[in-house]
């Protein structure tokens, strides 16, 4: 997957995640993009794990299923990030 597709997937998944996740999450457009890219990696790895039963570091593609997995992964990543920052504060 080329870098432009990763950026587009990151923007789409990050924006959807920030829209459905309750509370305030700062970060601006760069934070949204990074959240979506991390979500694509987490969601892709989760998808590979559910399909094969083995853990592999993988990313999703720019498809409808890939966007769904990226949003799911971004929600998980945002939840874990909020847990980490809440404890530190």
Secondary structure, DSSP 8 states (H G I E B T S, - for coil): --HHHHHHHHHHHHHHHHHHS-S----HHHHHHHHHHHHHHHHHHHHHHHHHSS-------SSHHHHHHHHHHHHHHHHHHHHHHHHH-
